[in-house]
Amino acid sequence: MNNVLTQYTQIPSNLFALLSRYRVIIPGIQRHYIQGADNPEAKSIRENFINEIFSIIETGNKLNLHFIYGPINTDGEDSFVPVDGQQRLTTLWLIARYASEGLEESARKDVLKLLARFSYADRIHATRFCRALSSNDSHWDINNRPSTDIIGQPWFWDYWKEDETVSSMLRMLSTIHEVWQEHSLKSDQVLEALAERISFELRIDNFGDDIYMKMNARGLQLT
């Protein structure tokens, strides 16, 4: 009973705890996933970020990714809708997805079942790609660059790669692949760290006008 009560009274503070309690739906108002953008600055930023995370995992230290906030949608199954934190959540999700490919099959299925609770709203190609990537059939050759190997898989639809978010996700998966080779990491070690040592502070209340000012500063039309 104590474990059940803990699940419902504690605010999730890591990717797996969040996905266990809520579906995560990236709202249509958010910009595309840009950490995987195709330019030198974005490439440098994502390499540094992945290196930082992997170095933390290797040393056994902890990393706090600061505030992630947004409302809880209670219409149907409870879902968390990030207003700020989309980029970090998506990157953590992609790290978990890459790591899961190195697990034995039953453990892989358990992780994918949880990762399938992450999706996009109002972006059909990104939604379908996330759904396909977290299905049991979505294998690829872990020894190859994901950005080239995944698009050749029978479960990948060719037109998905024209979507900005999907193409950015593929580039990030390839960056994860490349940086992984530079570190002494195992899949279960990475997934354990994502569940215990890579944390954030989830805020799900007290939403004022500052949120909408921040979103508008990104050039998005708001009502």
C-alpha positions in Angstrom: 0.0 0.0 0.0 2.8 2.4 0.8 4.2 2.0 -2.7 0.8 2.8 -4.2 0.4 5.9 -2.1 3.9 7.1 -3.0 3.1 6.8 -6.7 0.1 9.1 -6.3 1.5 11.6 -3.8 5.0 12.3 -5.1 5.6 14.5 -8.0 7.6 12.6 -10.7 11.2 13.8 -10.9 12.6 11.7 -13.8 11.6 10.5 -17.2 10.4 7.0 -16.2 8.5 8.2 -13.2 6.8 10.8 -15.4 5.8 8.3 -18.0 4.6 5.8 -15.4 2.2 8.4 -14.0 1.2 10.5 -17.1 1.2 10.3 -20.8 3.4 13.1 -22.1 1.9 15.0 -25.0 4.0 17.7 -26.7 1.4 20.4 -27.6 1.1 21.7 -31.1 1.8 25.2 -29.9 5.4 24.2 -29.2 8.2 24.7 -31.8 9.7 21.7 -33.5 12.3 19.6 -31.7 15.4 21.7 -32.5 18.2 20.0 -30.5 18.7 17.8 -33.5 18.7 20.7 -36.0 20.9 20.5 -39.1 23.4 23.3 -38.4 26.9 23.5 -36.7 25.7 25.3 -33.6 22.9 22.8 -32.8 25.4 19.9 -33.5 27.9 21.4 -31.0 25.2 21.9 -28.4 23.7 18.4 -28.6 27.2 16.8 -28.6 28.1 18.7 -25.4 24.8 17.9 -23.8 25.0 14.2 -24.5 28.6 14.1 -23.4 27.6 15.8 -20.2 24.9 13.2 -19.5 27.1 10.2 -20.4 30.0 11.5 -18.3 27.6 11.9 -15.3 26.4 8.3 -15.8 30.0 7.0 -16.0 31.1 8.8 -12.8 28.0 7.8 -10.8 27.1 11.4 -10.1 23.7 13.1 -10.3 22.4 15.7 -12.8 19.4 18.0 -12.3 18.0 19.4 -15.5 16.0 22.1 -13.6 12.4 23.0 -14.1 10.0 21.4 -16.5 6.5 22.7 -16.3 3.1 22.5 -17.9 -0.6 21.6 -17.1 -2.1 18.2 -16.5 -4.9 17.3 -18.9 -7.5 15.3 -17.1 -9.8 14.8 -20.1 -9.5 11.0 -20.4 -6.2 9.4 -19.3 -4.2 11.9 -17.4 -1.5 13.5 -19.5 1.3 16.0 -18.9 1.5 18.8 -21.5 5.0 20.5 -21.3 5.0 24.2 -21.9 8.7 24.4 -21.1 11.0 21.4 -21.2 10.0 19.8 -24.5 13.6 19.7 -25.8 15.1 18.1 -22.7 12.3 15.6 -22.4 12.5 14.6 -26.0 16.3 14.1 -25.7 16.0 12.0 -22.6 13.3 9.9 -24.4 15.6 9.4 -27.4 18.5 8.4 -25.1 16.2 5.8 -23.4 15.0 4.6 -26.8 18.6 4.1 -28.1 19.7 2.4 -24.9 16.7 0.0 -24.9 17.9 -1.4 -28.3 20.8 -3.0 -26.4 18.6 -4.9 -23.9 17.5 -8.5 -24.1 14.1 -8.8 -25.7 11.8 -9.1 -22.6 13.5 -6.1 -20.9 13.4 -4.1 -24.2 9.6 -4.7 -24.4 9.1 -3.4 -20.9 11.0 -0.2 -21.6 9.2 0.3 -25.0 5.8 -0.1 -23.3 6.7 2.9 -21.1 8.3 5.0 -23.9 5.1 4.5 -26.0 3.4 7.0 -23.6 5.3 9.9 -25.2 3.8 11.5 -28.2 3.0 14.8 -30.1 -0.3 16.6 -30.6 -1.3 18.0 -34.0 1.9 16.7 -35.8 0.8 13.6 -37.5 4.2 12.5 -38.9 6.0 13.1 -35.5 3.2 11.3 -33.7 3.4 8.2 -36.0 7.2 8.1 -35.9 7.2 8.1 -32.1 4.5 5.4 -32.1 6.5 3.3 -34.6 9.8 3.9 -32.8 8.4 2.6 -29.5 6.8 -0.5 -31.0 8.2 -3.9 -30.5 8.9 -4.3 -34.2 11.1 -1.2 -34.5 14.5 -2.8 -34.6 17.6 -1.4 -36.3 21.2 -2.3 -36.5 22.7 -0.9 -33.3 26.2 -0.9 -34.9 25.1 1.6 -37.6 24.2 5.3 -37.5 20.5 5.4 -36.7 19.9 8.3 -39.1 20.8 6.1 -42.1 19.8 2.6 -40.8 16.4 3.5 -39.4 15.1 5.1 -42.7 15.9 1.9 -44.4 13.8 -0.2 -42.1 10.4 -1.6 -43.3 8.5 0.1 -40.5 9.8 3.6 -41.5 7.7 5.6 -43.9 9.9 7.5 -46.4 7.9 10.8 -46.1 8.5 10.9 -42.3 12.0 12.2 -42.9 10.6 15.4 -44.5 9.1 16.3 -41.1 11.4 18.7 -39.2 10.9 17.0 -35.8 11.4 13.5 -37.2 14.6 14.5 -39.0 15.9 16.2 -35.9 15.1 13.1 -33.8 17.1 11.0 -36.3 20.1 13.3 -36.1 20.0 13.2 -32.3 19.8 9.4 -32.3 23.0 9.4 -34.5 24.7 11.9 -32.1 23.8 9.6 -29.2 25.2 6.7 -31.2 28.5 8.5 -31.9 29.0 9.9 -28.4 28.1 6.5 -26.9 31.2 5.0 -28.7 33.4 7.4 -26.7 32.2 6.2 -23.4 32.2 2.9 -21.5 28.5 2.5 -21.2 26.0 -0.4 -21.0 22.3 -0.1 -21.8 21.0 -1.1 -18.3 23.5 1.4 -16.8 22.1 4.3 -18.8 18.5 3.4 -18.2 19.1 3.0 -14.5 20.7 6.5 -14.4 17.7 7.9 -16.3 15.5 6.5 -13.6 17.5 7.4 -10.6 20.2 10.1 -11.2 19.1 12.2 -14.2 16.3 14.3 -12.6 14.2 17.5 -13.1 11.8 19.5 -11.1 8.3 19.1 -12.4 5.9 22.0 -12.0 2.3 21.4 -12.8 0.6 24.4 -11.2 0.8 28.2 -10.8 0.7 29.0 -14.5 0.6 32.7 -15.1 1.0 35.1 -18.0 4.8 34.6 -17.9 4.4 31.2 -19.6 2.5 32.8 -22.5 4.9 35.7 -22.7 7.8 33.1 -23.0 6.0 31.2 -25.7 5.2 34.4 -27.6 8.8 35.4 -27.4 9.6 32.3 -29.6 7.5 33.8 -32.3 4.4 31.7 -31.9 0.9 33.0 -32.5 -1.1 32.6 -29.3 -4.8 33.1 -28.5 
